[in-house]
Amino acid sequence: LPFGGKMTFSATSKLGKSFWAIQTGLMIAGGAETWLGWKLGPPAKVLYIQAEIMDILLANRLSAIERGAPQNIDWKMARSNFLVQEISEVRPNAFTPSGRKVMEALIKIH
C-alpha cells in the first residue's frame, strides 16, 4: 500500500482473515523483504485493532506465526512496530460514521 493507503478484505467466517491480517502486519512491522509475492518496504508501524479473538488465542497465533515465519524478519523490530489495540466493547463498523470515529480515535492514540 502507498503511505496512508487503506485496504479491506472479506470472506466467510473461519477462512483465516484474522490470521492473514496478523501475519501480513507482522511481516510489514518486521521488515520482511517479500511476503506472499509482494515486495514490502522498510519496517513500519502496524496497528491491529483486536475486537474478537480472546487474548490467549491471539498470543497462541502470534507464537505460531513467529515459529513459522521467514528467517529474514527482524522479530525485535516486528514486536516493537506491531501494535495491538483491544476493543472491549462491540466491534465498530468502519463503514458507519460512528464506527469510523471510533477507528480514527484509536489510530490517533498510536
C-alpha positions in Angstrom: 0.0 0.0 0.0 1.2 3.5 -0.6 1.8 5.7 2.5 -1.6 6.4 4.1 -3.3 3.7 1.9 -6.1 1.5 3.2 -7.1 -2.0 2.4 -10.2 -4.0 3.2 -10.9 -7.7 2.6 -13.7 -10.0 3.4 -14.6 -13.7 3.4 -16.9 -16.0 5.2 -16.3 -16.9 8.8 -13.3 -19.1 9.8 -11.4 -18.8 6.5 -8.3 -17.2 8.1 -8.9 -13.5 7.6 -7.5 -12.6 11.1 -4.5 -15.0 10.7 -3.7 -13.4 7.3 -4.1 -9.8 8.8 -1.8 -10.7 11.7 0.8 -12.4 9.5 0.9 -9.6 7.0 1.0 -7.0 9.7 4.0 -8.7 11.4 5.8 -9.0 8.1 5.4 -5.3 7.4 6.3 -4.4 11.0 9.4 -6.6 10.9 10.7 -5.5 7.5 10.4 -8.8 5.6 11.7 -8.2 2.1 8.8 -10.0 0.5 5.6 -11.7 1.7 3.3 -13.8 -0.4 4.9 -12.5 -3.6 4.5 -8.8 -2.5 7.6 -6.6 -2.2 7.5 -4.9 1.2 9.1 -1.6 2.2 11.2 -0.9 5.2 9.8 -1.8 8.7 6.7 0.2 9.5 4.2 0.7 12.4 1.2 -1.5 12.1 -2.0 -1.1 14.2 -4.1 -4.3 14.6 -7.4 -3.5 16.1 -8.4 -6.6 18.0 -12.1 -7.0 18.6 -12.9 -10.7 18.5 -10.1 -13.1 19.4 -9.6 -14.0 23.0 -6.2 -12.9 24.4 -4.8 -16.4 24.9 -5.8 -17.3 21.3 -4.2 -14.2 20.0 -1.0 -15.0 21.9 -1.0 -18.5 20.5 -1.4 -17.2 17.0 1.4 -14.7 17.4 3.7 -17.5 18.7 2.7 -19.9 15.8 3.3 -17.1 13.3 6.7 -16.3 14.7 7.8 -20.0 14.7 6.8 -20.4 11.0 7.8 -17.0 9.6 10.6 -16.3 7.1 14.1 -16.1 8.7 14.7 -12.6 7.2 12.3 -10.8 9.6 13.6 -8.8 12.5 11.4 -10.1 15.3 12.6 -7.4 17.8 11.5 -4.8 15.3 8.3 -6.6 14.5 7.3 -6.8 18.2 8.1 -3.1 18.5 6.2 -2.0 15.4 3.1 -4.3 15.6 0.7 -2.6 17.9 -2.4 -4.5 19.1 -5.3 -2.3 20.3 -8.0 -4.2 22.2 -11.6 -3.1 21.9 -13.6 -4.5 24.8 -16.9 -3.2 23.6 -18.9 -4.1 20.4 -16.7 -4.2 17.3 -17.1 -0.8 15.5 -18.4 -0.9 11.9 -15.8 1.2 9.9 -18.4 1.9 7.3 -20.6 3.9 9.5 -19.9 7.5 10.7 -19.9 6.4 14.4 -17.7 3.4 13.7 -15.3 5.4 11.7 -15.0 7.9 14.6 -14.0 5.1 16.9 -11.4 3.7 14.5 -9.9 7.2 13.9 -9.7 7.8 17.6 -7.8 4.6 18.1 -5.4 5.4 15.3 -4.7 8.8 16.8 -3.8 7.2 20.1 -0.9 5.4 18.4 
